[in-house]
Amino acid sequence: MEAVLLLQDGRRFVGRGFGAPTHRVGEAVFNTAMTGYQEILTDPSYAEQIVAMTSPHIGNTGVNGEDPESLRAWPAGFIVREPSPLVSSWRADGDLDAYLVRHGIPGLYGIDTRALVRHLRSKGAMKAVLAADGSSIGTLQAALDAWPGMEGRGLAGEVCRDTAAVHADPAQPTWRVAVVDGGCKTNILDLLAATGAYVRVHPISDPASAWTEGVDAVFVSNGPGDPAALEDAIAKLSGIVGRVPTLGICLGCQLLGLALGARTYKLKFGHRGANQPVRDELTGRVEITSQNHGFALDAEALAATGAQVSHTHLNDGTVSGFLHAGKRVMAVQYHPESNPGPHDSRHLFQRFRRFALEGV
């Protein structure tokens, strides 16, 4: 069936549909990773986004039960230049098309994805609707007009777990950490556990007293939406920074910056991919990182809080991490747990542990 992507500025991309025969609204974004599409689809940070992959051939490794980063797929739509008709990985237990159907995600292929990405880089990420069900343009325009967009949306509470649970409980933990789940990827929990940690996971809606009970540090996870809209979480974090070591990744980095008194702003088209260069300002080392975010911390406002920029994105100079020694806060804007992406930054999980226990 013919499928269409209708953008907020009126531009249309018409191709063929796959996945679920439906239409959904979201923010049109692009990801520059060569592969790792199952991890991308199951990353809660992609909630209410229509994701275009820049790699031209997607789907040849199929899907499996080991790689998901959460219990479901999250994007509102998925766009590829050409989906693979064959699955050739020995690990696969299904194909991409059926996976999208199972999770209710419409797909679009056969368009010039290079033209789409150039348009989004020029005009910025924007509202869009993807239809693979033959809906009229009038129906799609009405759905597009009704969708509120991403700014001002505190989506973390919609994608996190409902109740607290223990993820790892070793007999002799090297440290104890509570993870605040705003859309946490599974590999973050696994790599924290690999440091020998006792890991307890809480929904972002839990009280701060539950987060801090019996732990050495509070760790704030990744997640979707506008960080500034999460006023309750920011207030709770403001009450614990300086009392308990606090750590964060991606959304967690932004929330901790806001809790210190900094500001966030929306990037034109965000950073999404597994090839993002970051410089560690403390060591001078450059690492290739996995990233997925549409908002960033304002460097000037962050400096006014007494924090130090610890990592810088080399493509555009934005804040990719910070330290506040006096408040015992450490956070990075990127994803050291990768999945997908390079493992350059996985050493940070041991660094998180040292910072929480020793302040270095």
Long-range contacts (C-beta under 8 A, 24 or more apart in sequence): 1-132, 1-133, 1-134, 2-134, 3-106, 3-107, 3-108, 3-109, 3-130, 3-131, 3-132, 4-108, 4-130, 4-131, 4-137, 4-140, 5-50, 5-77, 5-79, 5-108, 5-111, 5-116, 5-128, 5-129, 5-130, 6-128, 6-129, 6-130, 6-131, 6-137, 6-140, 6-141, 6-144, 7-119, 7-126, 7-127, 7-128, 8-126, 8-127, 8-128, 8-144, 9-123, 9-126, 11-119, 13-108, 13-111, 13-112, 13-115, 13-116, 14-111, 15-108, 15-109, 15-110, 15-111, 16-108, 16-109, 16-110, 17-106, 17-107, 17-108, 17-109, 17-131, 17-132, 17-133, 18-83, 18-97, 18-100, 18-107, 18-108, 18-109, 18-132, 19-78, 19-96, 19-97, 19-100, 19-101, 19-105, 19-106, 19-107, 19-132, 20-100, 20-101, 20-103, 20-104, 20-105, 20-106, 20-107, 20-132, 21-106, 21-132, 21-133, 22-104, 22-106, 22-131, 22-132, 22-133, 23-106, 23-129, 23-130, 23-131, 23-132, 23-133, 23-135, 23-139, 23-140, 23-143, 24-50, 24-76, 24-77, 24-105, 24-106, 24-129, 24-130, 25-76, 25-127, 25-128, 25-129, 25-143, 25-144, 25-146, 25-147, 26-50, 26-75, 26-76, 26-77, 26-127, 26-128, 26-129, 26-130, 26-147, 27-125, 27-126, 27-127, 27-128, 27-149, 27-150, 27-294, 28-52, 28-116, 28-120, 28-125, 28-126, 28-127, 28-128, 29-120, 29-125, 29-269, 29-270, 29-272, 29-294, 30-54, 30-113, 30-116, 30-117, 30-120, 30-269, 30-272, 31-272, 31-273, 31-292, 32-272, 32-273, 32-274, 32-275, 33-273, 33-274, 33-275, 33-290, 33-340, 33-341, 34-274, 35-61, 35-340, 36-274, 36-339, 36-340, 36-341, 37-78, 37-96, 37-340, 38-63, 38-64, 38-67, 38-68, 38-99, 39-67, 39-68, 39-69, 39-339, 39-340, 40-75, 40-292, 40-340, 41-73, 41-74, 41-75, 41-78, 41-99, 41-103, 41-105, 42-67, 42-68, 42-69, 42-70, 42-71, 42-72, 42-73, 42-74, 43-69, 43-70, 43-74, 43-183, 43-185, 43-222, 43-292, 44-69, 44-70, 44-74, 44-159, 44-160, 44-183, 44-184, 44-185, 44-222, 44-223, 44-224, 45-74, 45-183, 45-185, 45-222, 45-223, 45-224, 45-250, 45-251, 45-292, 45-293, 46-74, 46-75, 46-224, 46-292, 47-74, 47-75, 47-155, 47-158, 47-159, 47-183, 47-224, 47-225, 48-76, 48-150, 48-153, 48-155, 48-224, 48-225, 49-75, 49-76, 49-150, 49-224, 50-75, 50-76, 50-77, 50-78, 50-79, 50-128, 50-130, 51-75, 51-77, 51-78, 51-79, 51-272, 52-79, 52-80, 52-113, 52-116, 52-117, 52-120, 53-78, 53-79, 53-80, 53-81, 53-113, 54-113, 54-114, 54-117, 54-273, 55-81, 56-80, 56-81, 56-82, 56-113, 57-81, 57-82, 57-84, 58-82, 58-83, 58-84, 58-96, 59-83, 59-84, 59-87, 59-95, 59-96, 59-97, 60-84, 60-86, 60-87, 60-88, 60-89, 61-87, 61-88, 61-89, 61-91, 61-92, 62-87, 62-88, 62-89, 62-91, 62-92, 62-93, 62-94, 62-95, 62-96, 63-92, 63-93, 63-94, 63-95, 63-96, 63-99, 64-89, 64-91, 64-92, 64-93, 64-94, 65-93, 66-91, 67-339, 68-186, 69-185, 69-186, 69-187, 69-339, 70-183, 70-184, 70-185, 70-186, 72-103, 73-99, 73-100, 73-103, 73-105, 74-159, 74-224, 75-105, 76-105, 76-130, 77-105, 77-106, 77-107, 77-108, 77-128, 77-130, 78-105, 78-106, 78-107, 78-108, 79-107, 79-108, 79-109, 79-111, 79-113, 79-116, 79-130, 80-107, 80-108, 80-109, 80-113, 81-109, 81-110, 81-111, 81-112, 81-113, 82-109, 82-110, 83-107, 83-109, 106-130, 106-131, 106-132, 106-133, 107-132, 108-132, 120-269, 121-268, 121-269, 124-268, 124-269, 125-150, 125-268, 125-269, 125-270, 125-294, 150-225, 150-226, 150-266, 150-294, 151-226, 151-266, 152-226, 152-228, 152-229, 153-225, 153-226, 153-229, 154-225, 154-226, 154-229, 154-230, 154-231, 155-183, 155-223, 155-224, 155-225, 155-226, 156-182, 156-183, 156-204, 156-223, 156-224, 156-225, 156-230, 156-233, 156-251, 157-182, 157-203, 157-204, 157-205, 157-230, 159-183, 159-223, 159-224, 160-184, 160-203, 160-204, 160-205, 160-223, 161-201, 161-203, 162-203, 163-203, 164-200, 164-201, 164-202, 164-203, 164-206, 164-210, 165-200, 165-201, 166-198, 166-199, 166-200, 166-201, 167-192, 167-193, 167-199, 167-200, 167-201, 168-192, 168-193, 168-197, 168-198, 168-199, 169-198, 169-199, 170-196, 170-197, 170-198, 172-196, 173-197, 173-198, 174-353, 175-216, 175-217, 175-353, 175-356, 175-357, 176-200, 176-214, 176-215, 176-216, 176-217, 177-215, 177-216, 177-217, 177-218, 177-219, 177-247, 177-356, 178-202, 178-210, 178-211, 178-212, 178-213, 178-215, 178-217, 178-218, 178-219, 179-219, 179-220, 179-221, 180-204, 180-206, 180-211, 180-218, 180-219, 180-220, 180-221, 180-233, 180-252, 181-221, 181-223, 182-220, 182-221, 182-222, 182-223, 182-230, 182-233, 182-251, 182-252, 182-255, 183-221, 183-222, 183-223, 183-224, 183-251, 184-221, 184-222, 184-223, 185-221, 185-222, 185-335, 185-337, 185-339, 187-337, 187-338, 187-339, 188-221, 188-222, 188-249, 188-337, 190-337, 191-336, 191-337, 191-346, 191-349, 192-219, 192-349, 192-352, 194-349, 195-349, 195-350, 195-352, 195-353, 197-353, 204-230, 204-233, 205-232, 207-236, 208-236, 208-237, 208-239, 208-240, 211-236, 211-240, 212-240, 212-243, 212-244, 215-244, 216-245, 216-356, 216-357, 217-244, 217-245, 217-246, 217-247, 217-352, 217-356, 218-244, 218-245, 218-246, 218-247, 219-246, 219-247, 219-248, 219-249, 219-252, 219-352, 220-246, 220-247, 220-248, 220-249, 220-251, 220-252, 220-253, 220-255, 220-256, 220-331, 221-248, 221-249, 221-250, 221-251, 221-252, 222-249, 222-250, 222-251, 222-252, 222-292, 222-335, 223-250, 223-251, 223-252, 224-251, 225-251, 226-264, 226-266, 226-295, 227-251, 227-254, 227-255, 227-258, 227-264, 227-295, 228-258, 228-263, 228-264, 228-295, 230-255, 234-258, 234-259, 241-324, 241-327, 241-328, 241-329, 242-326, 242-327, 242-328, 244-328, 245-328, 245-329, 245-330, 245-355, 245-356, 245-357, 245-359, 246-327, 246-328, 246-329, 246-330, 246-331, 247-329, 247-330, 247-331, 247-352, 247-355, 247-356, 248-329, 248-330, 248-331, 248-332, 249-331, 249-332, 249-334, 249-335, 249-336, 249-337, 250-291, 250-292, 250-293, 250-332, 250-333, 250-334, 250-335, 251-293, 252-331, 253-297, 253-321, 253-322, 253-331, 253-332, 253-333, 254-293, 254-295, 254-296, 254-297, 254-333, 256-329, 256-331, 257-297, 257-302, 257-305, 257-307, 257-319, 257-322, 257-331, 260-302, 260-305, 260-306, 260-307, 260-324, 260-327, 260-329, 261-301, 261-304, 261-305, 262-297, 262-298, 262-301, 262-302, 262-304, 262-305, 262-307, 263-297, 263-298, 263-301, 264-295, 264-296, 264-297, 264-298, 265-295, 265-296, 265-298, 266-294, 266-295, 267-293, 267-294, 267-295, 267-296, 267-318, 270-294, 271-313, 271-315, 271-318, 271-334, 274-338, 274-340, 274-341, 274-342, 275-341, 276-313, 276-315, 276-334, 277-313, 277-314, 277-315, 278-311, 278-312, 278-313, 278-314, 278-320, 278-321, 278-334, 278-345, 279-311, 279-312, 279-314, 280-310, 280-311, 280-321, 281-308, 281-309, 281-310, 281-311, 281-312, 282-310, 286-314, 287-342, 287-344, 287-345, 288-341, 288-342, 288-344, 289-320, 289-334, 289-335, 289-336, 289-341, 289-342, 289-344, 289-345, 290-334, 290-335, 290-337, 290-338, 290-339, 290-340, 290-341, 290-342, 291-333, 291-334, 291-335, 292-335, 293-333, 296-333, 297-322, 297-333, 323-355, 325-359, 328-355, 328-356, 328-359, 330-355
